[in-house]
């Protein structure tokens, strides 16, 4: 996970003291992405079309 984020393992361990904290942060991020995707889909809900919006919320 650290490698994917482009940081060292020590950086991850300083930020997240327990694996439960890391898991909660990852889960919260994924839920934000899902909520954004749903909001975009509802907003652009023309029947028979697929939204071309990004599935990731703006930073």
C-alpha positions in Angstrom: 0.0 0.0 0.0 2.8 2.4 0.8 4.5 1.7 -2.5 1.3 2.4 -4.4 0.9 5.7 -2.5 4.5 6.6 -3.3 5.6 6.8 0.4 7.7 4.7 2.7 6.3 2.2 5.2 7.4 4.4 8.1 5.2 7.2 6.7 2.2 5.0 6.7 3.0 3.7 10.2 3.3 7.3 11.6 0.0 8.3 10.1 -1.9 5.2 11.1 -1.0 3.8 14.5 -3.1 0.6 14.0 -4.3 -1.4 11.0 -7.9 -0.6 12.1 -7.2 3.1 11.5 -5.8 2.4 8.1 -8.7 0.1 7.2 -11.2 2.8 8.4 -9.5 5.5 6.2 -9.5 3.3 3.1 -13.2 2.3 3.7 -14.2 6.0 4.1 -12.3 6.9 0.9 -14.1 4.2 -1.0 -17.5 5.3 0.3 -16.7 8.8 -0.8 -16.0 7.6 -4.3 -19.2 5.5 -4.3 -21.3 8.4 -3.0 -19.8 10.7 -5.7 -20.5 8.1 -8.5 -24.1 7.7 -7.3 -24.6 11.5 -7.2 -23.3 11.8 -10.7 -25.4 9.0 -12.0 -28.6 10.4 -10.4 -27.8 13.9 -11.8 -27.2 12.5 -15.3 -30.0 9.9 -15.3 -31.1 10.1 -18.9 -32.8 6.7 -19.6 -30.7 4.5 -21.8 -27.5 6.4 -21.5 -24.3 5.8 -19.6 -22.7 8.7 -17.8 -19.2 9.5 -18.9 -18.3 11.2 -15.6 -15.3 10.2 -13.7 -16.0 7.8 -10.8 -13.6 9.7 -8.5 -14.7 12.9 -6.7 -12.6 16.0 -7.4 -9.8 16.4 -4.8 
